[in-house]
């Protein structure tokens, strides 16, 4: 009888002092909390915000920390990215940038037939191309000190989901781009990790009033731009049901603390042997089980007939609202 023992590697952490990190999407959510956490733990933090006049930006500046720099950074703008990198280089050009955390992102809901190409582009430009834009600009400084790239993806980048292809496609891209980059960076000693949060809606602003209002507007844009044939096929009730689900079922029962996600990101930055991928379970419903995180682990191993059946049962996507008539909002 042969016994095989797998010994867990001892967790060895680097000191934060003297290391600098650029974090995108710090106005709200994970990015905002992470900027504060890393600052508290001794990092020099460059916090990129979409608007320097936002409440989140003001909250970061109110700390009056010499190690916390709040910077205008729209990651869809090459000009903003170039100016940010120029500022970062002026502060740590000699030692290099230890890490970048690509956190900025957002979602647009809707069926493939409803969502416009422009809406796909809008989401991809932030969630995927913006991440690539920032990463490419940071890599020369990161290679200099053999630092880290941490890309915040989602468990939704590991499986398909009806009426949410825009987000899932963008996060699939984050996953595969990160895996490619990790292989390319091996020869330079640069670590690349993906952090994929599960159900943490209550811990972020992704399902807050402002986000829900924006998503409702996007649904209306999709409906108004759709052809009469598509409207008849799906029915207005389909759009209304989608919005009602977003407005009423996104927050209840989900994890309310961002700490597990922040801890995973920090581990990816300072662990001497960071994981390639951190799937961070949140919680869903009264049982507190994150079914989406479980699905992220299992999806690749499931036969398509079973995963299709499972997702149809979970989402109710087989329900048909079309009746041949067009009812406007």
N, C-alpha and C positions, 0 to 999 in steps of 0.2 A: 504493500500500500504506500503510495507516494503522497505526501502532504506538501502542498504549495502554500507558502505564506507570503502575502504581499504586505510589506511594511509601509505604513504611511510615512511620507517624507516629512521631516521636521520642517516646520514653518519658520523660515529665517527672513526677517524684515530689515530693510534698509532704513537709515535715518532720513527723516523728512528735511531736516535742517540743511539749507544750502541748495535745495532742489526746487526748480520752478516748473509750474504746470499751467498750460492754457486750457481753459474750459469754455466750451461754447454753450449758448442757450441758458444763461444765468439769470435771466429776468424772473423766471418762475421755476417751480418743479425741482427735479433732481439736480439740475445745474446750479440753481440758487443755493440749495442746501449743501451741495458738494463744495462750492466755493467757500462757504463759511467753515465747513468741517476741515478742509485742507488748510485753510488759514489758521484755524485753531490748533492744528497739529504741526505747524511750523513750516509749511510750504510757502514759497512765494507764488501767489496765484494771480494769473491774468484772466479776469472774468469777462468773457465776451457777452454783451447784451445787445438785443435788437434795437433797444432805445435807451439812451443814457438818461432819459427823463422818466423812465418807468419806475413804478413803486419798488420793484425788486432792485433796480440799480441804485436807487436812493438808500435802500436798506443796507446794501453792501458798502456804499460810501460812508454811511453813518458809523461804521465800525472804526473809521479813522486809522486803519492799519497801514503801515508803510509797506507791508508785504502783500497787500490786496489792491490790485489795479483794475478798475472798472473801465472797460474799453468798448467803444462802438464797434459792433461786429455783426453785420448782416452777412451770413455765410454764402448768400447768393450773389454777393457783390465782390468781384475780384479786387476792386479798389479798397474796400473795407479790409479784406484779408491782407492785402499788401501793406496797408498802413499799420495793421495790428502786428504783423511779423516784423516790420521795421522798428516798432516800439519795443517789442519783446527782445529783438536783437540788441537794441541799445542798452537794455538792462542786463542781459545774460549772454551776450554774444561771445564772450571769452570762454565761458564754461559750457555753453550750450543749453538747450531747453530739455529738461528731463522728460516731460511728458505732455501729450495733448489728449484731452478727453472730448471726443466728438459726441455731444449730447443733444444738440438742437434738433428738433423734429416736430412734425404735426401730422394730422390725418384728414383725409377727405373720404367720406363714405359714399357708397353707391354701387349699383350693378355696372358691369363692364359696358352694357349697352347705353346706360345713362350718363356715365362720367365722360366728360369731354377730354380730348387729347390735351388741351390746355390745362385742365385740372390735374391730369396725370403728370404733366411737365412741372406744374407748380409744386406738387408734393415731392417729386423726384429731385427737383433742384435744391430742396432743403435737405431731405432725408438721405439722399445718396450723393448727388453731385456736389452739394455743399460740403459734405463730409470729405469727399475726395479732394475738393479744392483746398480745404484747410490742411488736410494731411500732407498733400504734396508740398505745400508751402512751408510746413513745419519740419519735414524730414531732414533737410540739411542740418538744422540746429539739433535735432534729436539724434541723428547719426553721430554727431560730434561727441556726445557723452554716452552713447549706447543706451539711450533711454527707452521710453515706452509710448506706444500708441494704444489708446483704449477707446473702442467704438461702442457706444450704447445702441444696441439693437432692440430686440423685443423677442419674446417667445413666439410672436406672430411671424417672425422671419423663418420659422421652422415648419410651418404648415399652411395649407390653403384655408380660405374662409370666404363664404359667399357675401356679397355686398360690401366687401372691404378689400378688394384686390389692390387698390391704389397703395394702401399702407403696406400690405403684405409683400407686394412686388418690391417696394422700396427697401423693406427690411431684409428680404431675401438677398437683394443686392449688397446690403451692408455685410451680411454674413459671408457671402462668397468673395467679395472684395477683400475683406479682412483676412480670410484664409489665404488668399493669394499673396497679400502683402506680408503676412507672417512668414511664408516660405521665402519670399524675396529678401526679407530683412535678416534672415538667419546669419548670413555671412558677415553682417555688420554688427551683430550682437544686440540688435534692437528687438524688444519684446512687443508682440501685437496680441491684444486680447479683445474678445467680444464680451460685453456684459448684456445679458438678455433678461430684462425684468418681466415678471409675470403680471398678475393682476394687482396693480398698485394705484388704481384710479383715484382713490380717496386720499392718497399721499401726494398727488401732483395736481396740476391745473388742467390736465388733459380732458377731464370731464366736468370742469367747472362751468359756471354760467357763461363766461365769455367764449369758451371753446364750444359749448353746445350751441350758442347763438351763431357762431361762425359756421359750424357744421350744418345748421338749419339753412343758412343762407346758401351754402354750397349745394345742398339738396334742391333748393328752389332754382338755382342756376341750371342744374342738371335737368330738372323737369321742364323748365321753360325752353331749353335748347333742344329737347328731344323731339323727334318726329311724331306725327299723329299716330303712325303705326306702332311705335314703341310705347306711347302713352296708352293706347288701347290694349296692347298685349299685357302690360304690367298693371295698369290701373293706378289711379291717384292714391288709393288706399294703401298700396305697397309703399309709397314714399312716406305717407303719414305714419304707418306702422314702424317704419325704420326710425323715424324721428322720435316717436314715442318710446321706443326701446332705448335709444341713446339718452333721452332726457330723464327716463325714470328707472332704468335698470343698470346704468353704468357704474354708479358709485356704491349703492348698498352692498355691504358684505365684503368689499375689497379692502386690501391692506391700507391702513391709515398712516403708517410710519414708513418713511423712505430709508430708514437706517440700514436694512439688509442690502439694499442696492448700493448705497453709499459705501458700505463696508467692502462690498465686492470690488467696486471701482478702486478704492484705496489699496486693496490687496493687489490688484493688477498693477498698480503703480510702484509698490514698495516690496513686494515679495520677490526674493531672489530667483524664485522659479514660478513665475505667474502662470496661471492656467490659460490655455488657449481660449476657453469659453466658460463663462460663469452664467448658468441658468438659475435665476433667483426667483424662488417661489413666493408669491404673495398669498392672497386668500380670496375665496369666492363663497358667497352664500353663508347660510347658518352653520354649515359643517366646517367652514374655514379651510377647505381643500382647494388648492389652485389647480383646477382641471386643465387649464390651458398650459401650465408649466408641465404637467404630466404628459399632455398630448405632444408637447415639443420634444420630449425625450423619446416617445414611442412612435411618432408619426412615420418616420423613415422605415420602420420595420413592419408597418401594417400593410396588408394587401389593399390595393385601391378600392376594391369592391366594399371592403369593410370600413375603410376610412370615409368613403363617400356616404355610406349608410349611417355611420356614427355622426358625421357632421350635419347631415340632413336632419337627424333626430335632435341634435343639439341646437340647431339654428332655425328649424322650421322653414328652410328655404324651398321646400316643395309646395308650400302654400301658394295658391294662385289667386290674385286679386283682379286680373283682367276680365272685362266683361264686354269689350267691344265699344264702350262709350268713353268719352273723354270728359273728365271732371276736373276743372281747374281749381286752384287753391282760392 
